[in-house]
Amino acid sequence: MGPQKSDVTTFIWKQTSPDRIEFYASFGGHLAEQAIEKLSPDGKTFTDTLWTKGHEDEKDIRVFHKK
């Protein structure tokens, strides 16, 4: 996989409620990234928030609106 990535990669998606999914990515057994995906109650807005472990204050937030 290259010099900076382990050959052991794990992705986990966990549905914590009907409108929320948590995502975890681990490389070599170490948590590297997390995300929270949420759907609005009306089903028209999807928000994806991603961050790297140790940089929780630097989140990548994407918002999608259905017309």
C-alpha positions in Angstrom: 0.0 0.0 0.0 2.9 2.3 0.1 5.4 3.6 2.7 2.8 5.5 4.8 -0.1 3.0 4.9 -0.3 -0.4 6.5 -1.4 -3.4 4.6 -4.2 -3.9 7.3 -7.0 -1.5 6.6 -10.4 -1.6 8.4 -13.5 0.4 7.7 -16.5 0.3 10.1 -19.9 1.9 9.6 -22.2 1.9 12.7 -25.8 3.1 12.5 -26.4 4.8 15.8 -29.9 6.0 15.0 -32.3 6.0 12.0 -30.7 9.2 10.7 -27.1 8.9 11.8 -24.2 6.7 10.8 -20.7 6.8 12.3 -17.7 5.8 10.2 -14.2 4.7 11.5 -11.1 4.0 9.4 -8.1 2.2 10.9 -4.8 1.5 9.3 -2.5 -1.1 11.0 -4.9 -1.3 13.9 -4.7 2.4 14.7 -7.7 4.7 14.3 -7.0 7.3 11.6 -10.2 8.9 10.5 -13.8 9.3 11.8 -16.9 10.6 10.2 -20.5 11.3 11.1 -23.2 11.2 8.4 -26.6 12.6 9.2 -29.9 12.8 7.4 -32.3 15.6 8.2 -35.8 14.7 9.5 -37.4 15.7 6.2 -34.9 13.6 4.3 -33.8 16.5 2.1 -30.4 17.3 3.6 -27.4 15.0 4.1 -24.4 16.2 6.1 -21.1 14.4 6.1 -18.5 15.5 8.7 -15.0 13.9 8.4 -11.9 14.4 10.5 -8.5 12.9 11.1 -7.6 11.6 14.5 -5.6 14.3 16.4 -7.1 17.0 14.2 -10.7 17.1 15.5 -10.7 20.9 15.1 -10.1 20.6 11.4 -13.3 19.0 10.2 -14.3 18.6 6.5 -18.0 19.2 6.4 -20.0 18.5 3.2 -23.7 19.3 3.0 -26.0 18.0 0.2 -29.5 19.3 -0.5 -32.1 17.4 -2.4 -34.4 19.5 -4.6 
